[in-house]
């Protein structure tokens, strides 16, 4: 029965495997990816996109 029981950490990982993400730099250091980093990347991408002009209803 002990094999069937999971630790609290294992249960948490099983329910949500994407609790955090990291980048690994050239020196092998782990850098946590934050929500702010993702929002900045999305904002930068939106600036570079060419969105179609709004059309007037006919």
RAPEMO-V634790 format. One line per field, one symbol per residue. psi: psi as a letter, one per 30 degrees, with the letter a starting at -180 (. if undefined). A space follows every 50 residues. Layout:
BEGIN
psi: ???
END
This chain:
BEGIN
psi: eeffklleeeeeeeejfiflllkkafggkkkkkleeeeeeeeeeeeefkj kkkkkkk.
END
